[in-house]
Amino acid sequence: NVDSVDQTVDSVKGATRQANESGKKLREIVRLVETSTSQINSIASASEEQSSASDEINKSIEDINRISSETSEAMNQSAKAITELAALAGELKSIIEEMRKT
């Protein structure tokens, strides 16, 4: 009987050691999962920031294209107005020359 009790005590001690070791390993797994979760959240946040920055860049490029088109149109209109003004100046010069002759 004493041997049986000693054997049972040894078994209980062994099971307790294994349970304690399992608890340590489980706590380590939980810590690693928490670290991974934190890293995943950081990556997700950085990805959202990059997406937002990309949207801003695209909007800026669209604005630049629009302004460029508007500037080009304004330059074309200015060139046309200058051509018309030069023609009118030529006509005015002709009229002034005719008036001087009379």
C-alpha positions in Angstrom: 0.0 0.0 0.0 2.8 2.4 0.9 4.4 1.7 -2.4 1.1 2.4 -4.1 0.7 5.7 -2.3 4.3 6.7 -3.2 3.7 5.8 -6.8 0.5 7.8 -6.8 2.3 10.8 -5.2 5.0 10.6 -7.9 2.4 10.4 -10.6 0.6 13.4 -9.2 3.9 15.3 -9.0 4.7 14.4 -12.6 1.3 15.5 -13.8 1.6 18.7 -11.8 5.0 19.5 -13.5 3.5 18.7 -16.9 0.5 20.9 -16.2 2.7 23.8 -15.1 4.9 23.3 -18.2 1.8 23.3 -20.4 0.6 26.5 -18.7 3.9 28.2 -19.4 3.8 27.1 -23.1 0.2 28.3 -23.4 1.1 31.7 -21.9 4.0 31.9 -24.4 1.6 31.1 -27.3 -0.9 33.8 -26.1 2.0 36.3 -25.9 3.1 35.4 -29.5 -0.5 35.7 -30.7 -0.9 39.1 -29.1 2.4 40.3 -30.7 1.2 39.0 -34.1 -2.1 40.7 -33.7 -0.4 44.0 -32.8 1.8 43.7 -35.9 -1.1 42.9 -38.1 -3.0 45.9 -36.8 0.1 48.1 -37.5 0.3 46.7 -41.1 -3.4 47.4 -41.6 -3.1 50.9 -40.3 -0.1 51.6 -42.6 -1.9 50.2 -45.5 -4.9 52.5 -44.9 -2.5 55.5 -44.7 -0.9 54.5 -48.0 -4.2 54.1 -49.6 -5.3 57.6 -48.4 -2.0 59.1 -49.6 -2.4 57.4 -53.0 -5.9 58.9 -53.3 -4.5 62.3 -52.5 -1.8 61.9 -55.1 -4.4 60.8 -57.7 -6.5 63.8 -56.9 -3.5 66.1 -57.2 -2.6 64.6 -60.6 -6.2 65.1 -61.8 -6.1 68.7 -60.6 -2.8 69.3 -62.5 -4.2 67.8 -65.7 -7.3 70.0 -65.4 -5.2 73.1 -64.8 -2.9 72.2 -67.6 -5.8 71.8 -70.0 -7.3 75.2 -68.8 -3.9 76.9 -69.3 -3.5 75.4 -72.8 -7.0 76.6 -73.8 -6.3 80.1 -72.4 -3.0 80.2 -74.3 -4.8 79.3 -77.5 -7.4 82.0 -76.9 -4.6 84.5 -76.2 -2.8 83.6 -79.4 -6.0 84.0 -81.4 -6.7 87.4 -79.7 -3.1 88.6 -80.4 -3.5 87.6 -84.1 -6.8 89.5 -84.3 -5.2 92.5 -82.5 -2.3 92.5 -85.0 -4.8 92.4 -87.9 -6.7 95.4 -86.4 -3.5 97.2 -85.8 -2.6 96.8 -89.4 -6.0 98.1 -90.5 -5.7 101.0 -88.1 -2.3 101.8 -89.5 -3.7 101.8 -93.0 -6.6 104.1 -92.0 -4.1 106.5 -90.3 -2.0 106.5 -93.5 -5.0 107.3 -95.6 -6.1 110.1 -93.3 -2.6 111.7 -93.5 -2.8 111.7 -97.3 -5.9 113.7 -97.3 
